[in-house]
């Protein structure tokens, strides 16, 4: 490549992106929109040579690496453990619901299953940079609530990295043989486990050791070198460089020279990040925007409705204030950087076409333009909806909120160990649901090529292979289903105990025994069978149902018989706070004394 091409290309890219980002900033829009607009202008009005396009491609990859590295460094694992409990509740409520909402919307719009999954993953996150800039400038929320929202966006980033890792085998699967795809899945699993274990334990200590014996510049160079090593390893394992960069950012963020490295990287990130978003914009044509304007609006509305409703639900479940929840929900309605990353990966692998890609970029741009406007009027909108809400709806929501408050008040009266058990139970349920979804996604995309592999290599019958696959699917799925059922039973038991705290302790045994009927093996087995029947596998479902239902019924009857005959130990009673116990016992004693002293009317 001629060096004059490199210099001329960089001059055009940097000056145009800087000029447009300054304009965006002046009209209270994120600079990111200026970078995307520069890419659109270059693609539609400037004829870049092949060498010029090559320059953009190289620097866009560097921009993606620097962007993901910086996002990873912003994640403080210690802060997430100590301050992120409420933000974690909001994130774990809204992330899966966003993916499900996008999946349903995609299927309704006529996309296939994989395209719909991509749409759900694309719309699931919010932009940390846009959210932070808009909320701090408009001042609708105080610093504490803004910090909470930033933690939510950080957890969304972590969730979307996991989604991108899960999507990689699916995106590449159509172009690979079955053997290569199985090897790819194993490689990804090994790579992720190694990074989250050895990487977070060993590498930060190595960085801290050399930091004591060097200076800020040298240790920053060492970390940048490690960044490119991990990015290279990620590509060799079949993952995107974004995954390797993000993981290295988390690793460096856990070490002592984090601030020094961040200062060193910041100018590089600003330059190369612009290149990445310019390359994203260069994939968009004006004709494509006009032809897909309807799809752009639909994707934006799906994102707006799903994001605002799920975040508000997360705030409500987390016992947050209703008005703050509404303002926070609107404050997160700017599609995140991962939307561009996941969409570009899907486009590069041929899963989505240019029309779909253009619609996603247009919807993301529309969300970033509309978010400051919506956030500015969110307070007045909430007050207006509250004043004009129909009375029957207001009564319904008031009763629902009272039940939620009573539940939280009851939880405060439980012993500390019981509350910890409850929290661990919810976390375990969420993890088991994630495993169930992961297992079924893998089996859904594996049925055809694994069965075909056995047919081609061993001459087996296709129907036999599918029955064997279904059996393996059931056995693998049974483990998280049993874990889900066991923890669900425990949670229901504790929540029911909360309702009975004010009753006589001797009544606990009478009212709580029904939970012992919910045997985890039976319920988990029934759940696994139901999921297998629900997920398409080209096998006749009436046969499954005809065999499964009698077996589950007989096992349930046998379990109830064993409980009645005392052959199965019952669940222990739920301990409550000692002060609460003493107060309740005193109230019960006083009530009994009053009943004895009250004369009976003849």
N, C-alpha and C positions, 0 to 999 in steps of 0.2 A: 504494500500500500504506500502510495506517495505521501510524504509528510505534509505536503500542502493540503491534501484532502482532509487529513486529520485536523489540521489547524483550522481550515475553513469550516468544517463540520462543527467543531467545538465552538467556534465563534458564533455561528448561527444558533446553535442549540442554547448556549448559555445566555446570550443577549436576549433572544426572543423569550425564553422561559422567565428570565429575570424581569423583563419589561411587563409581561402579562401577569406575573405573580404580584408585582407592585400594584398594578391596576386592580387585581382581585382584592388585595389587602385594603386599598383605598375605598372600595365599595363594600367593605365589611364581609368579604368572602374569604375562605381559606386559600392560601397560596397554592395548595394542591390543584385547585381548579385552573390556575394560570398555567401550571405545568401540563395538564391534560389538554388545555386549549392550544398550547404551543404544538403539541403532537398532532392535534387535529388539523391545524393550519399547515404544518409541514407536509402532512400526508395528502392534503387536498389542493394546496396552492404552490408548493415548492417541489421541484423535481429533484429528489435526492438520488445520486448515483448509487450503484451497487456498493461501492466502497464506503460511501457516506452511510448507507443503511447498515453496513458491517460495523462501523464505528458506533452507531446507536445501539446495536445489539450487544456489543462488548460492554459498553458503559452501563447499559440497562441492567445487565447481570451483576455488575459491581454495585449498582444502586440498590438492587434487591438484597444483596448480601449485607450492605451497610444498614439498610432500613431494618431488616430483621434482626441484625446484631444489636442495634440500638433499642429495639422493642424488647429484646430479651434482657438487656442490661437494666431496663427500667423495672423489671420484676424483682422485688425484694421478698425472698421466701420467708424471711423472719417476720417481716411486716404482715405478710399474708396470713401467717399463723396467728399473730397476736391481734390484728385489727380487721382481718378480712372475713370474720364470721358472717356478718350481715350481708356483705357484698357477695360472699359465697352462696348464701341462700338465694339471692336475687339471680345470680348467674346460673346456678344449677336448675332453677325453675324455668328461666326464659330460654336458655340455649337449646335444650331438646325440643321445646315447644316451637321455637323458631324453625328448626330443621323440619319438624313435622308439618308446620304451616307451609313452608316452601315446597315440601314434597307433595302435599295435597294440591297446592296451587299449580305446580308443574304438571301433575297428572290431569287436572281439569283443563289446562291449556293445551293438552295434547302432546306433551313431551314424554319420552320414554322414562323408565324407572331411573336409570343412571343420570340422565339429564335433570330429572326432578330432584334427585339427591344432591346433585351439584348446586341447584338453585337454592335448596334449603341451607346448605353449607355457606353459600355466597352471602345470603342475607342475614346470617345469624349474628354477625358481629357489628360493632360500632367503631368509628374512628376516634382513637384516643386524642389525637392532635386537634381535630375539629371540635370535639366535645369540650376539651379543656379550654381552648381559645374562646369559644362562643360563651360558655357558662361564666368564665371569669370576666369577660368584657361586659356582659349584660347584667350580672349580679342578681339574678332571680333566686339563686340558692346561696347559702353561706358556705364558708370554706370547708366546714366539716362534711356537708352533704356533697360538695364537689369532689372532695377527696374520696368519698365512698363511691361515687360514680366512676372515678378514675380506676379504683380497684376493680370495679365491675368490668370495665373495658379490658383491663389487664387479664382478668380471668377468662374473658371472651377470647382474647388472643391465644391463651394457652389451649382453650377448647378448640379453636380453629386450627391450631397446629396439629392437634390430635386428629381432627377431621381430615386435614390434608394428608396426614400419614396413612389414614385408613383409605382415603380416596385413591392414593397412588396405584395400588395393585388393580383397582377397578378401572382407572383411566388407561392403564397400559395393558390390561388383560386382553382386550380384543385383538391386539397386535402380537400376542405372545403365545407360545405353545403352553400346554398345561404343565409340563415339567418346569419350564422357566418361570411360570407364574407362582407355582408352589415354592420354588427356591427363593423368589423375590419376597414373598410373604415372610418366610423364615428369616431372610436377611434383614428385613425391616424390623422385625420383632427383636432380633439380637442387637441391632444397632440402637434402637430406642432404649432397651433395657440397660445396655452398657453405658449410654450417655446419662441416664437418670440415676445410675448407681455409682459406678466407678468414676464417671465424669464429675459428678457433684461432690464426691467424697475425696478423690485424689487430686484432681487437677487444680482446684482452688488452693490447696496446700502447697503444691509445687509453685504456683504463681506467687503466693505469699513469701515462700522461701527465697525466690530470686528477687523479689521486690526489695527485701532487706539489703540485698547486695548489689543493687543497681539504682537507676534513677527513673523518673517518670517516662522519659522518652524511650528508653531501652525496654522497659517492661511493657510499654504500649506496643512497641514493635513485636515483642514476643507474643502478646495476645493476638495481634492482627495476624501473625504467622499461624498461630493455633486456629484462628478463625478459618483461614483458607484450607488448612489441613482437614478440619472437620467438614467443611463444605465439600471438599474433594471426596472424603469418605462417604458422605451422604449420597453423592451422585453415583459412586461405585456400588452403593447398596440399592440403587434404584429410586432414591428419594430426590426431592427437589433441593437445590442449594439453600432454599429458604429455611428448610428444617434444620440443616446443619448450622446455619448462621444463627438461628433463634436459640438453639441449644447452647452454642458457644457463648451467646450473650448472657444466658442464665448462669452459666458456669463462671464467667468473668464477673458478673454481678454479685456473685457470692464471695468474691475475694476482696482483699483490702485495697488494691489499686483501682477500684471501680471508677472513682471520680477522675483519676488521672487519665485512664483509658478513654473515658467518655469525652473529656476535653480534647483529647488527641483525635478522636474519631469524628467529632461534631462537624468540623469544616468539610471533611471528606463525605460525610453523610449528606450534607446540604447539596453538594455538587452532584454526586452520583444518584441520589434519590430523585433529583429533577430528571436525570436521564431515564430512570426507570419509568416514571409517569409519562414522560414524553413518548417513550416506546409504546406504552399502553394507548395513548391518544392516537398514535400513528396507525393503529389497527382500525380506527373508526373513520368512516367516510360520511360526508354530509348526506349523500343519498341514502346511506344505511340508516342514519338518524331519522330522516323524514319517512322512510318506508316502515320503520319499526316504532314510530311514535306511540302507537296504541299499546304495544307490548312494553315500552318504556314506562308509560303511565301505570299500567297494570302491575308491573314488578315493584314500582315505587309504592303504590297503594298497598300491595301485599306486605311489603317491608314495614310501612308506616303503621298499619293496623296491627300486625303481629308483634312488632317491637314494642309499641306503646302499651298494648294490652298485656303482654307477657311480663314486661318490666313492672307495670303497675301491680299485677298479680304477685310477682315476687316480693314487692314492697309490702303488700297486704299480708302475705303469709309470714313475712319476717317481722310482723308487728310494727310496721312503719306508719308514719302519719299519712293520712289519705291525700292531703293537698301536696305534701312533699313528694309522695309517690307519683302523683300525676305530673308534676313539674319535672321530676327526674325521668319519667318515662318519655316525655317529649324531648328532654335534653339528650337522649341517646339515639334520636332518630336521624343519625348521619351514618351512612354505610361505611364500613371500615376498609382499611387498606387491603385486608385479606380478600375482600370481594374481587379486587383486581388480580391478586395473585392466583386464587383458585380458578377464576374465569380464564386467565391466560394459560394455566396448566391444562385445563379442559380443552381449550381451543387448540393448543399445540399438539394434544394427543388425539384430535379429531372427534372428541366426544360431543362438542357443541359446534355449531356453524357460526359464521361471521354475523348473521342476523341476531342470534341469541347473545353473542358476545357484545355486540353494539348496544343491544337493549340493556344489558347489565351495566355497561359503562354509563349509558345515558341515565339509567335509574339512580346510579350512585351519584352522578353529578347533580341530578335533580334533588336528591336527598340532602346533599351538602348545601345547595342553594336555599332550599326550603327550611332547613333546620333552624337557622338563626331567626327567620321570620316567624315560624311556629313557636319557637321558644320565647320570643318577645311577647306574644299574646297569650301564652299558656296560662298565666295567672288569671287574666280576665276570663279566659275560656272556662277554667275550672269554676270560678265564682258564678258564672252565668249558668253552667250546667247544674251546679248545686242548687241555685235558686229556682230553676225551672224544671227540676227533676220531678216526675209524677210522684204523688204521695205514696202510692202502693209500692213503687220501686224503692223510695226512700225508706219505708218501713222494712222492706225485705233486707236491704243492705245494712240497716241499723241492727236488726236482729242477728244477721250473719256476723257483723263486727262484734256484737255483744258475746256471741258464742266463742269467737276467737279470743276475746279478752278474758273470758272465764277460763278458757283452756290454758292460756298463758299464766293466769293467776294460780290455777291449780298446779301447774308445773313448778312454780316457784315454791310451792309447799312440799314438794317431794324432796327426799334426801339427795345430797349432792351426787352420790354414786349412781342413784337412779336416773338423774338428769343426764349424767354422762353416758349411761347405758342407752338412754333414748337417743341422744345425739349420734352415738356410734351406730345405732340401729338404722337411723335415717341415712347416714353415710354409706352403710353397707348395702342398703336397698338401692341407692342410687348407683353404686358401683356394680351391683349385680344386674341392674337394668342395662347399664352400659355393656356389660359382658354378653347379656342375652342378645342385644341388638348387634353387637360385633360378630357373635357366632352365627347368627342368622344371615347377616349380610355376606359373610364369607361362604356359608353353605349355599346361599341363594345363587351366588355367582360361580360356585364350584361344581354344582350338580352335573351340569352338562359336560364340561370338559373332563372331569374326573371319570364319569361313567364312560365317556367316549374313549378315554385313555385305557381303561380296563377292557373295553370291547376290542380295541385295536391291538393291544399287546397280549391279552390272555384269551380272547375269543369268548368272553362271557356274554350272557344275555343282558340286554339293556335293562329289562325290568328287574332282574336279580341285582344288578349293580345299584339301581335306584333304591331298592328295598334295603340293601346293605348300607348305603349312604344315609338313608332315613334312620336306620337303627343307630349308626354312629352319631348322627346329629342328635338323636334323642339322648344318648348316653352322655354326650358332651354338654348338651343343654341342661341336663338334669342337675348338674352341680350348681350353677348359679340360680336355677329355679328353686332348689331346696334352700339355698342361702336366702333368697328373696322371701320365701314362705316363712322360714324360721324367724327372720327379723320382723316381718310384717305381723306375725302372731305376737311377738314380744311388744311391739309398738301398740297394737290394739289393746293388749292386756294392760299396759301402763296408762294409756289414754282413758280406758274404762275405769281404772283405779282412781284417776284424777276426779272423775265425776262422783265417786263414792267416798271421797275423803271425809266429808261431813257426816257420814253415816256411822252406825255402830260398827266397830271393827269385826265383831263376830259375824256380820252380814257379808263380809268380803268373800268368804268361802262359798256362800250360796250363789252370789251373783257373778263370780269370776270364772266358774268352772267351764263355761262353754268354750273358752279359748283353748282348753286342753284337747278338744275334739279336732282342732285344726292341726292335724299332724303334718309336719313339713314335708315328709316323704310323699304322702298322698297328694297334698295340695301342689307340691312342686312337680310331681309326676303328671298330674292333671294339667297344670299350666304348660309343661313342656309339650305334651301331646296336642293341646289346643294351639300352641304356637306353630308346631310342625304342620298341623292341618291348615292353619291360616296362611302360611307362607307357601307359594306355589312350588311344587316339586314333581309335577306330571304323574302323580299317583292318585288313585281313586280315593277320595276322602270318605265316602260312605263306609268303606271297609274299615278305615281307621276308627271312625266313630263307633261303629257296631262292635268292635273288639274292645276299644278303650273304655267306653262308658260302663259296661258291666264289671270290668276289672276294678275300676276306681270305686264303684259303688260297693263291691264286696270288701275291698280293703278298708273303706270307711266304716262299714258295719262292724267288721272285725275289730277295728281300733276302738270304737265306742264300747263294744262288749268288754274289751280288755280294761278300759278305764273304769267301767262300772264294777268290775270284779277286783279292782285295786292292783292290777298287774302292771300298770304304767304309772310312774310317779307324776304327781300333779305339779303345775307351775308354782313356784314360791310366791308368797304374798309380797306386795310392793311396799318397801319401807318408805316412810315419809319423814319430814323434818321433825326432830324431837320437840322443838318448841310448839310446832303446830299440833303434834300429837297430844301434848299436855293440855293445850288450850281446848282441843276438841273433847278430850276426856272430862275436863272440868265442866264444859257446857253440857255434856251428856249427863253428868252427875247432878248438876243444878236442875236440869229438866226433869230428871227422875224424882228429885225431892219435891219440886213444885206439884207434880202429878199426885204424889202421896198425900200432900197437905191440902189439896183442893177437895172440898166436900162434894159429894155426889148428890145431884138433885133427885129427890124422891118422886 
